[in-house]
Amino acid sequence: MKHLALIAALGVAALPALSPQSVFAGQPLSQLEIQRIHELVGDVDLSNLSARQIAVIKSVLVQRTDEADKKATILAILKER
């Protein structure tokens, strides 16, 4: 069963149409997402984010990981600017 899950995950990762960048491409952050980011990392400037950064942040917010992982990932994305 683990092999099937791995194959499925690799297949989905290989499809560019299902990547977070394409799913969330062109969609600005909603007020709820901005509020959630501020709850996680504090008051940060979100004005100059690229489309790719927004897409990755959106995908991080919906992942089922703990808050510390989300915070670390979002802070790393914000440092890329």
C-alpha positions in Angstrom: 0.0 0.0 0.0 2.9 2.4 0.7 4.2 1.8 -2.8 0.9 2.8 -4.3 0.8 6.0 -2.3 4.4 6.8 -3.3 3.6 6.2 -6.9 0.5 8.4 -6.7 2.4 11.2 -5.0 5.1 11.1 -7.6 2.6 11.1 -10.4 0.8 14.2 -8.9 4.1 16.0 -8.4 5.0 15.3 -12.0 1.9 16.9 -13.3 2.5 20.7 -13.6 -1.2 21.4 -13.9 -1.8 20.3 -10.3 1.2 22.1 -8.7 0.4 24.7 -6.1 1.8 27.4 -8.4 -0.7 26.6 -11.1 -3.7 26.0 -8.8 -3.3 29.3 -7.0 -1.7 31.3 -9.9 -2.9 34.8 -10.2 -5.1 34.7 -7.1 -4.2 37.4 -4.5 -4.2 36.7 -0.8 -7.7 37.0 0.7 -8.3 38.9 3.9 -8.7 35.6 5.8 -5.3 34.3 4.5 -3.6 37.6 5.4 -5.1 37.5 8.9 -3.9 33.9 9.2 -0.4 34.8 8.1 -0.3 37.6 10.6 -1.4 35.2 13.4 1.3 32.8 12.5 4.3 35.1 11.9 3.3 38.6 13.3 2.9 41.8 11.4 4.9 41.4 8.2 4.8 43.3 4.9 3.0 41.2 2.3 2.8 43.9 -0.4 5.7 42.8 -2.7 5.1 39.1 -3.0 5.6 37.4 -6.4 2.9 35.2 -7.8 5.0 32.1 -7.0 5.4 33.2 -3.4 1.7 33.8 -3.0 1.0 30.3 -4.5 3.4 28.6 -2.1 2.0 30.5 0.9 -1.5 29.6 0.0 -0.6 25.9 -0.3 1.3 26.0 3.0 -1.8 27.5 4.7 -4.0 24.6 3.6 -1.5 21.8 4.4 -2.2 19.6 7.4 1.1 20.4 9.3 1.7 21.8 12.7 1.8 25.6 13.3 5.6 25.7 13.8 6.2 24.1 10.3 3.8 26.6 8.7 5.5 29.5 10.4 9.0 28.4 9.5 8.0 27.9 5.8 6.2 31.2 5.5 9.1 33.1 7.1 11.5 31.4 4.7 9.3 32.4 1.8 9.2 36.0 3.0 13.0 36.1 3.4 13.3 35.3 -0.3 12.3 38.8 -1.3 
